[in-house]
């Protein structure tokens, strides 16, 4: 996948657990884990908005683009 979701670093910086983030965002721990482990196929803008608000970051702080090698 060309888009990388880098939640680990931001969660560590904010000293926040997956459980805490999931409760604050209003999504399941399983869905946060899917995002954290880069297994997500998509993310709703409303979810991204909540994550950024809670982690006090910009989308570019947690979303990275990586060229796919062919």
PQR file of N, CA, C, O and H, with PARSE charges and radii, in Angstrom:
ATOM      1  N   UNK A   1       0.845  -1.180   0.000 -0.4000 1.5000
ATOM      2  CA  UNK A   1       0.000   0.000   0.000 -0.0000 2.0000
ATOM      3  C   UNK A   1       0.887   1.239   0.000  0.5500 1.7000
ATOM      4  O   UNK A   1       1.893   1.281   0.709 -0.5500 1.4000
ATOM      5  N   UNK A   2       0.527   2.235  -0.779 -0.4000 1.5000
ATOM      6  CA  UNK A   2       1.339   3.435  -0.921 -0.0000 2.0000
ATOM      7  C   UNK A   2       1.141   4.434   0.219  0.5500 1.7000
ATOM      8  O   UNK A   2       2.029   5.242   0.490 -0.5500 1.4000
ATOM      9  H   UNK A   2      -0.290   2.201  -1.355  0.4000 1.0000
ATOM     10  N   UNK A   3      -0.007   4.388   0.887 -0.4000 1.5000
ATOM     11  CA  UNK A   3      -0.260   5.295   2.005 -0.0000 2.0000
ATOM     12  C   UNK A   3      -0.002   4.545   3.305  0.5500 1.7000
ATOM     13  O   UNK A   3      -0.581   3.486   3.548 -0.5500 1.4000
ATOM     14  H   UNK A   3      -0.729   3.732   0.667  0.4000 1.0000
ATOM     15  N   UNK A   4       0.861   5.096   4.128 -0.4000 1.5000
ATOM     16  CA  UNK A   4       1.223   4.499   5.413 -0.0000 2.0000
ATOM     17  C   UNK A   4       0.568   5.315   6.526  0.5500 1.7000
ATOM     18  O   UNK A   4       0.664   6.543   6.538 -0.5500 1.4000
ATOM     19  H   UNK A   4       1.331   5.956   3.932  0.4000 1.0000
ATOM     20  N   UNK A   5      -0.091   4.643   7.449 -0.4000 1.5000
ATOM     21  CA  UNK A   5      -0.673   5.312   8.611 -0.0000 2.0000
ATOM     22  C   UNK A   5       0.269   5.072   9.783  0.5500 1.7000
ATOM     23  O   UNK A   5       0.423   3.944  10.252 -0.5500 1.4000
ATOM     24  H   UNK A   5      -0.170   3.646   7.439  0.4000 1.0000
ATOM     25  N   UNK A   6       0.893   6.139  10.244 -0.4000 1.5000
ATOM     26  CA  UNK A   6       1.942   6.043  11.260 -0.0000 2.0000
ATOM     27  C   UNK A   6       1.410   6.497  12.621  0.5500 1.7000
ATOM     28  O   UNK A   6       1.789   7.553  13.128 -0.5500 1.4000
ATOM     29  H   UNK A   6       0.768   7.055   9.863  0.4000 1.0000
ATOM     30  N   UNK A   7       0.530   5.687  13.198 -0.4000 1.5000
ATOM     31  CA  UNK A   7      -0.075   6.042  14.482 -0.0000 2.0000
ATOM     32  C   UNK A   7       0.841   5.753  15.665  0.5500 1.7000
ATOM     33  O   UNK A   7       0.761   6.434  16.688 -0.5500 1.4000
ATOM     34  H   UNK A   7       0.222   4.830  12.786  0.4000 1.0000
ATOM     35  N   UNK A   8       1.708   4.755  15.541 -0.4000 1.5000
ATOM     36  CA  UNK A   8       2.572   4.346  16.661 -0.0000 2.0000
ATOM     37  C   UNK A   8       3.344   5.512  17.263  0.5500 1.7000
ATOM     38  O   UNK A   8       3.352   5.705  18.479 -0.5500 1.4000
ATOM     39  H   UNK A   8       1.773   4.202  14.710  0.4000 1.0000
ATOM     40  N   UNK A   9       3.986   6.279  16.404 -0.4000 1.5000
ATOM     41  CA  UNK A   9       4.831   7.381  16.867 -0.0000 2.0000
ATOM     42  C   UNK A   9       3.996   8.430  17.591  0.5500 1.7000
ATOM     43  O   UNK A   9       4.373   8.901  18.664 -0.5500 1.4000
ATOM     44  H   UNK A   9       3.979   6.121  15.416  0.4000 1.0000
ATOM     45  N   UNK A  10       2.855   8.794  16.998 -0.4000 1.5000
ATOM     46  CA  UNK A  10       2.019   9.834  17.601 -0.0000 2.0000
ATOM     47  C   UNK A  10       1.396   9.352  18.908  0.5500 1.7000
ATOM     48  O   UNK A  10       1.290  10.122  19.863 -0.5500 1.4000
ATOM     49  H   UNK A  10       2.548   8.412  16.127  0.4000 1.0000
ATOM     50  N   UNK A  11       0.984   8.085  18.960 -0.4000 1.5000
ATOM     51  CA  UNK A  11       0.448   7.542  20.212 -0.0000 2.0000
ATOM     52  C   UNK A  11       1.518   7.569  21.298  0.5500 1.7000
ATOM     53  O   UNK A  11       1.231   7.909  22.446 -0.5500 1.4000
ATOM     54  H   UNK A  11       1.071   7.459  18.185  0.4000 1.0000
ATOM     55  N   UNK A  12       2.744   7.214  20.941 -0.4000 1.5000
ATOM     56  CA  UNK A  12       3.846   7.229  21.916 -0.0000 2.0000
ATOM     57  C   UNK A  12       4.131   8.650  22.385  0.5500 1.7000
ATOM     58  O   UNK A  12       4.336   8.881  23.577 -0.5500 1.4000
ATOM     59  H   UNK A  12       2.977   6.937  20.008  0.4000 1.0000
ATOM     60  N   UNK A  13       4.147   9.610  21.450 -0.4000 1.5000
ATOM     61  CA  UNK A  13       4.402  11.010  21.819 -0.0000 2.0000
ATOM     62  C   UNK A  13       3.344  11.533  22.782  0.5500 1.7000
ATOM     63  O   UNK A  13       3.644  12.316  23.684 -0.5500 1.4000
ATOM     64  H   UNK A  13       3.980   9.423  20.482  0.4000 1.0000
ATOM     65  N   UNK A  14       2.100  11.090  22.583 -0.4000 1.5000
ATOM     66  CA  UNK A  14       0.991  11.560  23.420 -0.0000 2.0000
ATOM     67  C   UNK A  14       0.767  10.662  24.636  0.5500 1.7000
ATOM     68  O   UNK A  14      -0.129  10.905  25.444 -0.5500 1.4000
ATOM     69  H   UNK A  14       1.857  10.454  21.851  0.4000 1.0000
ATOM     70  N   UNK A  15       1.604   9.610  24.757 -0.4000 1.5000
ATOM     71  CA  UNK A  15       1.477   8.642  25.864 -0.0000 2.0000
ATOM     72  C   UNK A  15       0.043   8.128  25.961  0.5500 1.7000
ATOM     73  O   UNK A  15      -0.565   8.127  27.031 -0.5500 1.4000
ATOM     74  H   UNK A  15       2.332   9.413  24.100  0.4000 1.0000
ATOM     75  N   UNK A  16      -0.480   7.691  24.810 -0.4000 1.5000
ATOM     76  CA  UNK A  16      -1.858   7.232  24.730 -0.0000 2.0000
ATOM     77  C   UNK A  16      -1.890   5.795  24.216  0.5500 1.7000
ATOM     78  O   UNK A  16      -1.121   5.426  23.328 -0.5500 1.4000
ATOM     79  H   UNK A  16       0.015   7.692  23.941  0.4000 1.0000
ATOM     80  N   UNK A  17      -2.774   5.001  24.774 -0.4000 1.5000
ATOM     81  CA  UNK A  17      -2.920   3.607  24.355 -0.0000 2.0000
ATOM     82  C   UNK A  17      -3.953   3.490  23.232  0.5500 1.7000
ATOM     83  O   UNK A  17      -4.734   4.409  22.988 -0.5500 1.4000
ATOM     84  H   UNK A  17      -3.399   5.300  25.495  0.4000 1.0000
ATOM     85  N   UNK A  18      -3.936   2.348  22.563 -0.4000 1.5000
ATOM     86  CA  UNK A  18      -4.933   2.051  21.538 -0.0000 2.0000
ATOM     87  C   UNK A  18      -6.329   2.081  22.161  0.5500 1.7000
ATOM     88  O   UNK A  18      -7.273   2.594  21.560 -0.5500 1.4000
ATOM     89  H   UNK A  18      -3.301   1.602  22.762  0.4000 1.0000
ATOM     90  N   UNK A  19      -6.450   1.535  23.354 -0.4000 1.5000
ATOM     91  CA  UNK A  19      -7.740   1.512  24.055 -0.0000 2.0000
ATOM     92  C   UNK A  19      -8.250   2.923  24.302  0.5500 1.7000
ATOM     93  O   UNK A  19      -9.413   3.226  24.033 -0.5500 1.4000
ATOM     94  H   UNK A  19      -5.683   1.118  23.842  0.4000 1.0000
ATOM     95  N   UNK A  20      -7.383   3.783  24.813 -0.4000 1.5000
ATOM     96  CA  UNK A  20      -7.774   5.166  25.105 -0.0000 2.0000
ATOM     97  C   UNK A  20      -8.173   5.903  23.833  0.5500 1.7000
ATOM     98  O   UNK A  20      -9.183   6.606  23.812 -0.5500 1.4000
ATOM     99  H   UNK A  20      -6.438   3.537  25.032  0.4000 1.0000
ATOM    100  N   UNK A  21      -7.379   5.745  22.766 -0.4000 1.5000
ATOM    101  CA  UNK A  21      -7.703   6.412  21.504 -0.0000 2.0000
ATOM    102  C   UNK A  21      -9.040   5.905  20.966  0.5500 1.7000
ATOM    103  O   UNK A  21      -9.869   6.699  20.522 -0.5500 1.4000
ATOM    104  H   UNK A  21      -6.558   5.174  22.783  0.4000 1.0000
ATOM    105  N   UNK A  22      -9.251   4.601  21.002 -0.4000 1.5000
ATOM    106  CA  UNK A  22     -10.505   4.050  20.472 -0.0000 2.0000
ATOM    107  C   UNK A  22     -11.715   4.593  21.230  0.5500 1.7000
ATOM    108  O   UNK A  22     -12.740   4.905  20.624 -0.5500 1.4000
ATOM    109  H   UNK A  22      -8.577   3.956  21.362  0.4000 1.0000
ATOM    110  N   UNK A  23     -11.598   4.705  22.548 -0.4000 1.5000
ATOM    111  CA  UNK A  23     -12.702   5.241  23.352 -0.0000 2.0000
ATOM    112  C   UNK A  23     -12.974   6.699  23.012  0.5500 1.7000
ATOM    113  O   UNK A  23     -14.131   7.104  22.894 -0.5500 1.4000
ATOM    114  H   UNK A  23     -10.765   4.451  23.041  0.4000 1.0000
ATOM    115  N   UNK A  24     -11.916   7.490  22.853 -0.4000 1.5000
ATOM    116  CA  UNK A  24     -12.087   8.919  22.572 -0.0000 2.0000
ATOM    117  C   UNK A  24     -12.611   9.171  21.160  0.5500 1.7000
ATOM    118  O   UNK A  24     -13.393  10.096  20.942 -0.5500 1.4000
ATOM    119  H   UNK A  24     -10.976   7.161  22.948  0.4000 1.0000
ATOM    120  N   UNK A  25     -12.179   8.346  20.197 -0.4000 1.5000
ATOM    121  CA  UNK A  25     -12.614   8.521  18.808 -0.0000 2.0000
ATOM    122  C   UNK A  25     -14.011   7.940  18.596  0.5500 1.7000
ATOM    123  O   UNK A  25     -14.782   8.432  17.771 -0.5500 1.4000
ATOM    124  H   UNK A  25     -11.544   7.594  20.374  0.4000 1.0000
ATOM    125  N   UNK A  26     -14.324   6.891  19.349 -0.4000 1.5000
ATOM    126  CA  UNK A  26     -15.621   6.247  19.192 -0.0000 2.0000
ATOM    127  C   UNK A  26     -15.604   5.121  18.175  0.5500 1.7000
ATOM    128  O   UNK A  26     -16.622   4.829  17.547 -0.5500 1.4000
ATOM    129  H   UNK A  26     -13.698   6.491  20.019  0.4000 1.0000
ATOM    130  N   UNK A  27     -14.443   4.485  18.010 -0.4000 1.5000
ATOM    131  CA  UNK A  27     -14.332   3.310  17.145 -0.0000 2.0000
ATOM    132  C   UNK A  27     -13.758   2.162  17.974  0.5500 1.7000
ATOM    133  O   UNK A  27     -13.221   2.378  19.061 -0.5500 1.4000
ATOM    134  H   UNK A  27     -13.616   4.722  18.520  0.4000 1.0000
ATOM    135  N   UNK A  28     -13.873   0.960  17.461 -0.4000 1.5000
ATOM    136  CA  UNK A  28     -13.419  -0.201  18.223 -0.0000 2.0000
ATOM    137  C   UNK A  28     -11.893  -0.257  18.294  0.5500 1.7000
ATOM    138  O   UNK A  28     -11.193   0.306  17.453 -0.5500 1.4000
ATOM    139  H   UNK A  28     -14.308   0.784  16.578  0.4000 1.0000
ATOM    140  N   UNK A  29     -11.402  -0.947  19.311 -0.4000 1.5000
ATOM    141  CA  UNK A  29      -9.957  -1.172  19.427 -0.0000 2.0000
ATOM    142  C   UNK A  29      -9.450  -1.920  18.201  0.5500 1.7000
ATOM    143  O   UNK A  29      -8.345  -1.664  17.722 -0.5500 1.4000
ATOM    144  H   UNK A  29     -11.971  -1.405  19.994  0.4000 1.0000
ATOM    145  N   UNK A  30     -10.260  -2.843  17.698 -0.4000 1.5000
ATOM    146  CA  UNK A  30      -9.876  -3.609  16.507 -0.0000 2.0000
ATOM    147  C   UNK A  30      -9.651  -2.685  15.316  0.5500 1.7000
ATOM    148  O   UNK A  30      -8.701  -2.871  14.555 -0.5500 1.4000
ATOM    149  H   UNK A  30     -11.157  -3.051  18.087  0.4000 1.0000
ATOM    150  N   UNK A  31     -10.524  -1.686  15.149 -0.4000 1.5000
ATOM    151  CA  UNK A  31     -10.361  -0.754  14.028 -0.0000 2.0000
ATOM    152  C   UNK A  31      -9.141   0.143  14.204  0.5500 1.7000
ATOM    153  O   UNK A  31      -8.463   0.455  13.225 -0.5500 1.4000
ATOM    154  H   UNK A  31     -11.296  -1.535  15.767  0.4000 1.0000
ATOM    155  N   UNK A  32      -8.851   0.560  15.427 -0.4000 1.5000
ATOM    156  CA  UNK A  32      -7.630   1.339  15.668 -0.0000 2.0000
ATOM    157  C   UNK A  32      -6.414   0.468  15.354  0.5500 1.7000
ATOM    158  O   UNK A  32      -5.451   0.947  14.755 -0.5500 1.4000
ATOM    159  H   UNK A  32      -9.402   0.306  16.222  0.4000 1.0000
ATOM    160  N   UNK A  33      -6.448  -0.791  15.749 -0.4000 1.5000
ATOM    161  CA  UNK A  33      -5.336  -1.708  15.465 -0.0000 2.0000
ATOM    162  C   UNK A  33      -5.153  -1.909  13.966  0.5500 1.7000
ATOM    163  O   UNK A  33      -4.022  -1.980  13.484 -0.5500 1.4000
ATOM    164  H   UNK A  33      -7.231  -1.180  16.236  0.4000 1.0000
ATOM    165  N   UNK A  34      -6.251  -2.001  13.226 -0.4000 1.5000
ATOM    166  CA  UNK A  34      -6.171  -2.128  11.766 -0.0000 2.0000
ATOM    167  C   UNK A  34      -5.473  -0.906  11.180  0.5500 1.7000
ATOM    168  O   UNK A  34      -4.618  -1.041  10.304 -0.5500 1.4000
ATOM    169  H   UNK A  34      -7.170  -1.943  13.616  0.4000 1.0000
ATOM    170  N   UNK A  35      -5.830   0.279  11.655 -0.4000 1.5000
ATOM    171  CA  UNK A  35      -5.170   1.504  11.188 -0.0000 2.0000
ATOM    172  C   UNK A  35      -3.695   1.494  11.574  0.5500 1.7000
ATOM    173  O   UNK A  35      -2.825   1.777  10.751 -0.5500 1.4000
ATOM    174  H   UNK A  35      -6.524   0.388  12.366  0.4000 1.0000
ATOM    175  N   UNK A  36      -3.426   1.165  12.830 -0.4000 1.5000
ATOM    176  CA  UNK A  36      -2.067   1.193  13.376 -0.0000 2.0000
ATOM    177  C   UNK A  36      -1.141   0.212  12.660  0.5500 1.7000
ATOM    178  O   UNK A  36       0.050   0.479  12.495 -0.5500 1.4000
ATOM    179  H   UNK A  36      -4.133   0.934  13.499  0.4000 1.0000
ATOM    180  N   UNK A  37      -1.695  -0.920  12.239 -0.4000 1.5000
ATOM    181  CA  UNK A  37      -0.888  -1.955  11.594 -0.0000 2.0000
ATOM    182  C   UNK A  37      -0.926  -1.886  10.070  0.5500 1.7000
ATOM    183  O   UNK A  37      -0.519  -2.828   9.390 -0.5500 1.4000
ATOM    184  H   UNK A  37      -2.662  -1.137  12.374  0.4000 1.0000
ATOM    185  N   UNK A  38      -1.418  -0.762   9.537 -0.4000 1.5000
ATOM    186  CA  UNK A  38      -1.458  -0.516   8.091 -0.0000 2.0000
ATOM    187  C   UNK A  38      -2.206  -1.586   7.310  0.5500 1.7000
ATOM    188  O   UNK A  38      -1.803  -1.951   6.205 -0.5500 1.4000
ATOM    189  H   UNK A  38      -1.748   0.003  10.090  0.4000 1.0000
ATOM    190  N   UNK A  39      -3.288  -2.084   7.878 -0.4000 1.5000
ATOM    191  CA  UNK A  39      -4.117  -3.054   7.170 -0.0000 2.0000
ATOM    192  C   UNK A  39      -5.408  -2.409   6.663  0.5500 1.7000
ATOM    193  O   UNK A  39      -6.238  -3.083   6.053 -0.5500 1.4000
ATOM    194  H   UNK A  39      -3.615  -1.787   8.775  0.4000 1.0000
ATOM    195  N   UNK A  40      -5.580  -1.120   6.910 -0.4000 1.5000
ATOM    196  CA  UNK A  40      -6.803  -0.422   6.491 -0.0000 2.0000
ATOM    197  C   UNK A  40      -6.770  -0.154   4.993  0.5500 1.7000
ATOM    198  O   UNK A  40      -5.730   0.196   4.434 -0.5500 1.4000
ATOM    199  H   UNK A  40      -4.906  -0.572   7.405  0.4000 1.0000
ATOM    200  N   UNK A  41      -7.915  -0.323   4.356 -0.4000 1.5000
ATOM    201  CA  UNK A  41      -8.053  -0.008   2.929 -0.0000 2.0000
ATOM    202  C   UNK A  41      -8.490   1.442   2.738  0.5500 1.7000
ATOM    203  O   UNK A  41      -8.271   2.030   1.679 -0.5500 1.4000
ATOM    204  H   UNK A  41      -8.759  -0.608   4.809  0.4000 1.0000
ATOM    205  N   UNK A  42      -9.109   2.012   3.771 -0.4000 1.5000
ATOM    206  CA  UNK A  42      -9.615   3.388   3.695 -0.0000 2.0000
ATOM    207  C   UNK A  42      -9.820   3.911   5.108  0.5500 1.7000
ATOM    208  O   UNK A  42      -9.850   3.148   6.074 -0.5500 1.4000
ATOM    209  H   UNK A  42      -9.286   1.535   4.632  0.4000 1.0000
ATOM    210  N   UNK A  43      -9.962   5.235   5.209 -0.4000 1.5000
ATOM    211  CA  UNK A  43     -10.303   5.862   6.484 -0.0000 2.0000
ATOM    212  C   UNK A  43     -11.283   6.993   6.188  0.5500 1.7000
ATOM    213  O   UNK A  43     -11.075   7.771   5.257 -0.5500 1.4000
ATOM    214  H   UNK A  43      -9.937   5.854   4.424  0.4000 1.0000
ATOM    215  N   UNK A  44     -12.326   7.080   6.961 -0.4000 1.5000
ATOM    216  CA  UNK A  44     -13.302   8.166   6.795 -0.0000 2.0000
ATOM    217  C   UNK A  44     -12.655   9.481   7.234  0.5500 1.7000
ATOM    218  O   UNK A  44     -11.881   9.519   8.191 -0.5500 1.4000
ATOM    219  H   UNK A  44     -12.495   6.448   7.718  0.4000 1.0000
ATOM    220  N   UNK A  45     -12.984  10.544   6.523 -0.4000 1.5000
ATOM    221  CA  UNK A  45     -12.474  11.860   6.919 -0.0000 2.0000
ATOM    222  C   UNK A  45     -12.939  12.215   8.321  0.5500 1.7000
ATOM    223  O   UNK A  45     -12.201  12.854   9.070 -0.5500 1.4000
ATOM    224  H   UNK A  45     -13.613  10.513   5.746  0.4000 1.0000
ATOM    225  N   UNK A  46     -14.150  11.814   8.688 -0.4000 1.5000
ATOM    226  CA  UNK A  46     -14.650  12.123  10.031 -0.0000 2.0000
ATOM    227  C   UNK A  46     -13.813  11.414  11.099  0.5500 1.7000
ATOM    228  O   UNK A  46     -13.562  11.978  12.164 -0.5500 1.4000
ATOM    229  H   UNK A  46     -14.750  11.295   8.079  0.4000 1.0000
ATOM    230  N   UNK A  47     -13.382  10.184  10.819 -0.4000 1.5000
ATOM    231  CA  UNK A  47     -12.519   9.452  11.756 -0.0000 2.0000
ATOM    232  C   UNK A  47     -11.143  10.093  11.816  0.5500 1.7000
ATOM    233  O   UNK A  47     -10.586  10.273  12.899 -0.5500 1.4000
ATOM    234  H   UNK A  47     -13.586   9.726   9.954  0.4000 1.0000
ATOM    235  N   UNK A  48     -10.592  10.437  10.657 -0.4000 1.5000
ATOM    236  CA  UNK A  48      -9.286  11.101  10.606 -0.0000 2.0000
ATOM    237  C   UNK A  48      -9.341  12.428  11.355  0.5500 1.7000
ATOM    238  O   UNK A  48      -8.407  12.777  12.076 -0.5500 1.4000
ATOM    239  H   UNK A  48     -11.044  10.291   9.778  0.4000 1.0000
ATOM    240  N   UNK A  49     -10.430  13.161  11.185 -0.4000 1.5000
ATOM    241  CA  UNK A  49     -10.619  14.435  11.879 -0.0000 2.0000
ATOM    242  C   UNK A  49     -10.592  14.239  13.395  0.5500 1.7000
ATOM    243  O   UNK A  49      -9.928  14.992  14.107 -0.5500 1.4000
ATOM    244  H   UNK A  49     -11.189  12.878  10.599  0.4000 1.0000
ATOM    245  N   UNK A  50     -11.310  13.234  13.887 -0.4000 1.5000
ATOM    246  CA  UNK A  50     -11.342  12.964  15.328 -0.0000 2.0000
ATOM    247  C   UNK A  50      -9.970  12.546  15.845  0.5500 1.7000
ATOM    248  O   UNK A  50      -9.533  13.001  16.902 -0.5500 1.4000
ATOM    249  H   UNK A  50     -11.850  12.622  13.309  0.4000 1.0000
ATOM    250  N   UNK A  51      -9.291  11.674  15.094 -0.4000 1.5000
ATOM    251  CA  UNK A  51      -7.956  11.220  15.510 -0.0000 2.0000
ATOM    252  C   UNK A  51      -7.005  12.408  15.612  0.5500 1.7000
ATOM    253  O   UNK A  51      -6.278  12.547  16.595 -0.5500 1.4000
ATOM    254  H   UNK A  51      -9.646  11.304  14.235  0.4000 1.0000
ATOM    255  N   UNK A  52      -7.014  13.263  14.591 -0.4000 1.5000
ATOM    256  CA  UNK A  52      -6.125  14.435  14.595 -0.0000 2.0000
ATOM    257  C   UNK A  52      -6.472  15.392  15.731  0.5500 1.7000
ATOM    258  O   UNK A  52      -5.580  15.960  16.362 -0.5500 1.4000
ATOM    259  H   UNK A  52      -7.605  13.150  13.792  0.4000 1.0000
ATOM    260  N   UNK A  53      -7.750  15.570  15.989 -0.4000 1.5000
ATOM    261  CA  UNK A  53      -8.178  16.451  17.077 -0.0000 2.0000
ATOM    262  C   UNK A  53      -7.704  15.916  18.425  0.5500 1.7000
ATOM    263  O   UNK A  53      -7.171  16.667  19.241 -0.5500 1.4000
ATOM    264  H   UNK A  53      -8.475  15.109  15.476  0.4000 1.0000
ATOM    265  N   UNK A  54      -7.894  14.635  18.655 -0.4000 1.5000
ATOM    266  CA  UNK A  54      -7.515  14.019  19.928 -0.0000 2.0000
ATOM    267  C   UNK A  54      -5.999  13.980  20.108  0.5500 1.7000
ATOM    268  O   UNK A  54      -5.491  14.237  21.200 -0.5500 1.4000
ATOM    269  H   UNK A  54      -8.327  14.025  17.991  0.4000 1.0000
ATOM    270  N   UNK A  55      -5.275  13.655  19.027 -0.4000 1.5000
ATOM    271  CA  UNK A  55      -3.810  13.574  19.116 -0.0000 2.0000
ATOM    272  C   UNK A  55      -3.135  14.930  18.919  0.5500 1.7000
ATOM    273  O   UNK A  55      -1.912  15.045  19.006 -0.5500 1.4000
ATOM    274  H   UNK A  55      -5.687  13.446  18.140  0.4000 1.0000
ATOM    275  N   UNK A  56      -3.952  15.963  18.652 -0.4000 1.5000
ATOM    276  CA  UNK A  56      -3.444  17.320  18.417 -0.0000 2.0000
ATOM    277  C   UNK A  56      -2.344  17.310  17.358  0.5500 1.7000
ATOM    278  O   UNK A  56      -1.215  17.740  17.595 -0.5500 1.4000
ATOM    279  H   UNK A  56      -4.946  15.870  18.581  0.4000 1.0000
ATOM    280  N   UNK A  57      -2.717  16.800  16.175 -0.4000 1.5000
ATOM    281  CA  UNK A  57      -1.755  16.713  15.081 -0.0000 2.0000
ATOM    282  C   UNK A  57      -2.454  17.023  13.760  0.5500 1.7000
ATOM    283  O   UNK A  57      -3.673  17.187  13.712 -0.5500 1.4000
ATOM    284  H   UNK A  57      -3.634  16.451  15.982  0.4000 1.0000
ATOM    285  N   UNK A  58      -1.682  17.099  12.714 -0.4000 1.5000
ATOM    286  CA  UNK A  58      -2.182  17.300  11.364 -0.0000 2.0000
ATOM    287  C   UNK A  58      -2.243  15.944  10.663  0.5500 1.7000
ATOM    288  O   UNK A  58      -1.510  15.030  11.040 -0.5500 1.4000
ATOM    289  H   UNK A  58      -0.691  16.966  12.752  0.4000 1.0000
ATOM    290  N   UNK A  59      -3.107  15.792   9.647 -0.4000 1.5000
ATOM    291  CA  UNK A  59      -3.147  14.526   8.919 -0.0000 2.0000
ATOM    292  C   UNK A  59      -1.767  14.099   8.401  0.5500 1.7000
ATOM    293  O   UNK A  59      -1.440  12.912   8.400 -0.5500 1.4000
ATOM    294  H   UNK A  59      -3.704  16.535   9.341  0.4000 1.0000
ATOM    295  N   UNK A  60      -0.972  15.061   7.968 -0.4000 1.5000
ATOM    296  CA  UNK A  60       0.368  14.754   7.465 -0.0000 2.0000
ATOM    297  C   UNK A  60       1.318  14.219   8.524  0.5500 1.7000
ATOM    298  O   UNK A  60       2.362  13.656   8.195 -0.5500 1.4000
ATOM    299  H   UNK A  60      -1.237  16.025   7.969  0.4000 1.0000
ATOM    300  N   UNK A  61       0.964  14.392   9.793 -0.4000 1.5000
ATOM    301  CA  UNK A  61       1.789  13.839  10.869 -0.0000 2.0000
ATOM    302  C   UNK A  61       1.603  12.333  11.007  0.5500 1.7000
ATOM    303  O   UNK A  61       2.485  11.643  11.518 -0.5500 1.4000
ATOM    304  H   UNK A  61       0.116  14.849  10.060  0.4000 1.0000
ATOM    305  N   UNK A  62       0.461  11.820  10.554 -0.4000 1.5000
ATOM    306  CA  UNK A  62       0.207  10.384  10.694 -0.0000 2.0000
ATOM    307  C   UNK A  62       0.032   9.661   9.359  0.5500 1.7000
ATOM    308  O   UNK A  62       0.081   8.432   9.317 -0.5500 1.4000
ATOM    309  H   UNK A  62      -0.255  12.380  10.138  0.4000 1.0000
ATOM    310  N   UNK A  63      -0.170  10.400   8.277 -0.4000 1.5000
ATOM    311  CA  UNK A  63      -0.291   9.793   6.950 -0.0000 2.0000
ATOM    312  C   UNK A  63       0.965  10.075   6.145  0.5500 1.7000
ATOM    313  O   UNK A  63       1.387  11.226   6.026 -0.5500 1.4000
ATOM    314  H   UNK A  63      -0.210  11.399   8.312  0.4000 1.0000
ATOM    315  N   UNK A  64       1.557   9.035   5.598 -0.4000 1.5000
ATOM    316  CA  UNK A  64       2.769   9.168   4.785 -0.0000 2.0000
ATOM    317  C   UNK A  64       2.532   8.492   3.438  0.5500 1.7000
ATOM    318  O   UNK A  64       1.818   7.494   3.351 -0.5500 1.4000
ATOM    319  H   UNK A  64       1.213   8.101   5.695  0.4000 1.0000
ATOM    320  N   UNK A  65       3.138   9.045   2.392 -0.4000 1.5000
ATOM    321  CA  UNK A  65       3.070   8.435   1.066 -0.0000 2.0000
ATOM    322  C   UNK A  65       4.392   7.750   0.781  0.5500 1.7000
ATOM    323  O   UNK A  65       5.459   8.340   0.948 -0.5500 1.4000
ATOM    324  H   UNK A  65       3.718   9.856   2.463  0.4000 1.0000
ATOM    325  N   UNK A  66       4.315   6.506   0.351 -0.4000 1.5000
ATOM    326  CA  UNK A  66       5.513   5.753   0.002 -0.0000 2.0000
ATOM    327  C   UNK A  66       5.302   5.152  -1.384  0.5500 1.7000
ATOM    328  O   UNK A  66       4.322   4.443  -1.615 -0.5500 1.4000
ATOM    329  H   UNK A  66       3.448   6.026   0.215  0.4000 1.0000
ATOM    330  N   UNK A  67       6.222   5.437  -2.305 -0.4000 1.5000
ATOM    331  CA  UNK A  67       6.099   4.885  -3.654 -0.0000 2.0000
ATOM    332  C   UNK A  67       6.157   3.371  -3.601  0.5500 1.7000
ATOM    333  O   UNK A  67       6.967   2.788  -2.881 -0.5500 1.4000
ATOM    334  H   UNK A  67       7.018   6.013  -2.117  0.4000 1.0000
ATOM    335  N   UNK A  68       5.282   2.744  -4.378 -0.4000 1.5000
ATOM    336  CA  UNK A  68       5.299   1.288  -4.470 -0.0000 2.0000
ATOM    337  C   UNK A  68       6.341   0.876  -5.491  0.5500 1.7000
ATOM    338  O   UNK A  68       6.447   1.480  -6.559 -0.5500 1.4000
ATOM    339  H   UNK A  68       4.624   3.218  -4.963  0.4000 1.0000
ATOM    340  N   UNK A  69       7.105  -0.143  -5.166 -0.4000 1.5000
ATOM    341  CA  UNK A  69       8.088  -0.651  -6.128 -0.0000 2.0000
ATOM    342  C   UNK A  69       7.420  -1.726  -6.975  0.5500 1.7000
ATOM    343  O   UNK A  69       6.709  -2.592  -6.464 -0.5500 1.4000
ATOM    344  H   UNK A  69       7.019  -0.633  -4.299  0.4000 1.0000
ATOM    345  N   UNK A  70       7.661  -1.653  -8.270 -0.4000 1.5000
ATOM    346  CA  UNK A  70       7.020  -2.618  -9.187 -0.0000 2.0000
ATOM    347  C   UNK A  70       8.015  -3.616  -9.686  0.5500 1.7000
ATOM    348  O   UNK A  70       7.663  -4.502 -10.464 -0.5500 1.4000
ATOM    349  H   UNK A  70       8.239  -0.950  -8.685  0.4000 1.0000
TER
END
